[in-house]
Amino acid sequence: KLALDVFDVIQTLDREKVAIKIQKYLEEVNAVNSKKFLIQVNIGEEKQKSGLEINATKQFFEWCFEDLKLNIIGLMCIPPINKSSGPFFKKLRNLCDELNLKHASMGMTNDFKSAIQHGATFIRIGTGIFGARD
C-alpha cells in the first residue's frame, strides 16, 4: 500500500497474489487508472531470481490487463550477470512487441548501452549515480 501511495510506476509485478492486492487497494482508494505497472520477466530463467517465466508472461499480462484492469505499460527484466545481456534484452523487446507493449525496462549501470541499443525505454543506473553498495 505504501509503495502505491508513493510511486507512480511499479516495475516488479510478477505474482497473482500481489496483482489482486494491488487491484483491490486501487479500487478502495478510487485510483485504478492512476498507477502504471511493468511485469517482471525472469528472462534468464534463473532459479534465484523473481519474475515470470517467459512462457507464462502473455497469459499473466492478459489477466492483469483485461480482468483486473491494471494499467500494464511494459515488461522489466534483469539478465544473468555472467552472460552477455544483448540476447536477453532482444528477447524481452520481442516479447514487448508481441504483446503490443511500448515500454521495456532493461539495463543497469553496467549494461545500459546495450539495453538502449535493444529498445529499452527505462534504464536503471543507480550504481552509476549513487556508487556501489556496501
C-alpha positions as CSV (number, residue, x, y, z in Angstrom):
1,K,0.0,0.0,0.0
2,L,2.8,2.4,0.9
3,A,4.5,1.8,-2.5
4,L,1.3,2.5,-4.3
5,D,0.8,5.7,-2.3
6,V,4.3,6.9,-3.1
7,F,5.2,5.7,-6.6
8,D,3.5,6.3,-10.0
9,V,5.2,3.3,-11.6
10,I,5.8,-0.2,-10.2
11,Q,8.2,-2.3,-12.2
12,T,8.1,-5.6,-10.4
13,L,4.7,-7.1,-10.8
14,D,5.1,-10.9,-11.1
15,R,2.6,-12.7,-8.9
16,E,-1.2,-13.2,-9.0
17,K,-1.5,-12.6,-5.2
18,V,0.2,-9.2,-5.5
19,A,-1.8,-8.2,-8.6
20,I,-5.0,-9.0,-6.8
21,K,-4.0,-7.0,-3.7
22,I,-2.9,-4.0,-5.9
23,Q,-6.2,-4.1,-7.8
24,K,-8.3,-4.2,-4.6
25,Y,-6.4,-1.4,-3.0
26,L,-6.6,0.8,-6.1
27,E,-10.4,0.2,-6.2
28,E,-10.6,1.1,-2.5
29,V,-8.9,4.5,-3.0
30,N,-10.7,5.0,-6.4
31,A,-7.4,5.1,-8.2
32,V,-7.5,2.2,-10.6
33,N,-6.0,4.0,-13.6
34,S,-3.7,6.3,-11.7
35,K,-0.7,3.9,-11.5
36,K,1.4,2.2,-14.2
37,F,2.9,-1.3,-14.0
38,L,5.6,-3.3,-15.7
39,I,5.6,-7.1,-15.4
40,Q,8.9,-8.6,-14.3
41,V,10.1,-11.4,-16.5
42,N,12.7,-13.9,-15.4
43,I,14.3,-13.6,-18.8
44,G,17.4,-15.7,-18.0
45,E,15.2,-18.4,-16.3
46,E,17.3,-18.2,-13.2
47,K,16.0,-20.0,-10.1
48,Q,17.3,-17.4,-7.7
49,K,15.5,-14.5,-9.4
50,S,11.9,-13.3,-9.2
51,G,9.8,-12.8,-12.3
52,L,7.5,-14.7,-14.5
53,E,8.7,-17.5,-16.8
54,I,8.8,-16.3,-20.4
55,N,6.0,-18.7,-21.4
56,A,3.7,-17.5,-18.7
57,T,4.0,-13.8,-19.4
58,K,1.4,-13.4,-22.1
59,Q,-1.3,-15.1,-20.0
60,F,-0.4,-13.1,-16.9
61,F,-0.4,-9.8,-18.9
62,E,-3.8,-10.6,-20.4
63,W,-5.3,-11.4,-17.0
64,C,-3.8,-8.3,-15.3
65,F,-4.9,-6.0,-18.1
66,E,-8.3,-7.5,-19.1
67,D,-9.6,-9.0,-15.9
68,L,-8.0,-6.8,-13.2
69,K,-7.9,-3.6,-15.4
70,L,-4.4,-2.8,-14.2
71,N,-2.5,-0.3,-16.4
72,I,0.2,-2.5,-17.7
73,I,2.6,-0.4,-19.8
74,G,5.5,-2.8,-20.3
75,L,7.9,-5.5,-19.2
76,M,11.0,-5.5,-17.0
77,C,14.0,-7.9,-16.7
78,I,17.3,-8.3,-15.1
79,P,19.5,-10.6,-17.3
80,P,22.0,-13.1,-15.9
81,I,25.1,-11.3,-14.6
82,N,27.6,-13.8,-16.0
83,K,26.3,-13.7,-19.7
84,S,26.1,-11.1,-22.4
85,S,23.0,-9.1,-21.8
86,G,22.2,-8.4,-25.5
87,P,20.4,-11.6,-26.4
88,F,18.2,-11.3,-23.2
89,F,17.4,-7.7,-24.0
90,K,16.4,-8.7,-27.5
91,K,14.2,-11.5,-26.2
92,L,12.4,-9.0,-23.8
93,R,12.0,-6.4,-26.5
94,N,10.5,-9.0,-28.8
95,L,8.1,-10.1,-26.1
96,C,7.0,-6.5,-25.5
97,D,6.4,-6.1,-29.3
98,E,4.3,-9.4,-29.3
99,L,2.2,-8.0,-26.5
100,N,2.0,-4.6,-28.1
101,L,3.6,-3.0,-25.0
102,K,5.7,0.2,-25.6
103,H,7.9,0.0,-22.6
104,A,10.9,-2.3,-21.7
105,S,12.8,-1.7,-18.5
106,M,16.1,-3.3,-19.0
107,G,19.7,-2.4,-18.4
108,M,21.6,-1.2,-15.4
109,T,24.8,0.8,-14.9
110,N,27.0,-1.9,-16.4
111,D,24.9,-2.7,-19.5
112,F,22.6,0.2,-20.1
113,K,24.2,1.0,-23.5
114,S,23.3,-2.5,-24.8
115,A,19.8,-2.1,-23.3
116,I,19.3,1.2,-25.2
117,Q,20.5,-0.5,-28.5
118,H,17.9,-3.2,-27.9
119,G,15.0,-0.8,-27.4
120,A,14.9,-0.1,-23.6
121,T,12.6,2.8,-22.7
122,F,13.6,2.6,-19.0
123,I,17.1,2.0,-17.6
124,R,18.2,1.6,-14.0
125,I,21.5,3.3,-13.3
126,G,21.5,3.6,-9.5
127,T,25.1,2.5,-9.0
128,G,26.3,4.9,-11.7
129,I,24.6,7.8,-9.8
130,F,25.0,6.7,-6.2
131,G,28.0,4.5,-6.3
132,A,28.4,0.8,-5.3
133,R,26.5,-0.6,-2.4
134,D,28.3,-1.8,0.8
